[in-house]
Amino acid sequence: MKKTQGFIRLFARHRVAANLLMIFLVMMGGWSLRKLNTQFFPTIDLNFIVVVYVWPGSAADDVEKSITTPLEKELRDLDNVKEMRSRSQDGASTIIIEFQMGTDMGYALDQVNEKVAQVSNLPQDVEKPIITRVILYEPVAKLLLVGGKDLNDLRQRTYFYERQLLDRGISKVSITGLPEREIAIQIPAAKLAEIRMSLDQVATILRQRSKDVPSGSIGKLDIERQLRTIGQQRS
């Protein structure tokens, strides 16, 4: 108690020192506040990697035989795998790989990419695999956009704000509630008979031609830019 009273008496006698100490503490508090994470909870990196193959128009049994089984055989030799689950459904194959705690997930992702690249003899019209790490993000804000009857205008504004947020350093932006664009094509049966094609064959050709194709690059070193031929329909 005497030490506390002596400490208070010391600052009472030296008011300038007490004021300087208070200013210093306020400044340090302000500096520390700026260094705080803007999230309430940290981004959680889970020990999961998901591999998805899309095979349009295929049956679940064909997906299991032609994609899921060969892929499982190749991924079986991965290091530190705790559990691997798969699901084959019409048009898609999904494999979820859970790794042991403490696994370097960056290295694990590289391993999965290498193993998937080694899988051969897949159906020709299978789309490029989607390989992702499962990361739990905490949403920090929700932006509600309201439009009139012009859905295309609302779509354009939504994508504009998405680009603005990403350009300003936001790592992930999710869009929900916006209907996807669809193109309806009607072909008379007589025309199909004339060109000797089925609806499935026409659909396959449309999918193949509605894709973005790499067209090389331009520039050198850090100013090099990739070029793509745009074939996919966009809003």
Buried (B, 14 or more C-beta within 10 A) or exposed (E): EEEEEEEEEEBEEEEEEBEEEEEEEEEEEEEEEEEEEEEEEEEEEEBBBBBBBBBBEBEBEBBBEBBBBBBBEBBEEBEBBEEBEBBBEEBBBBBBBBBEEEBEBEEBBEBBBEBBEEBEEBEEEBBEBEBEBBEEEEEEEEEEEEEEEEEEEBBEEBBEBBEEBEEEEEEEEEEEEEEEEEEEEEEEEEEBEEEEBEEEEBEBEEBEEEEEEEEEEEEEEEEEEEEEEEEEEEE
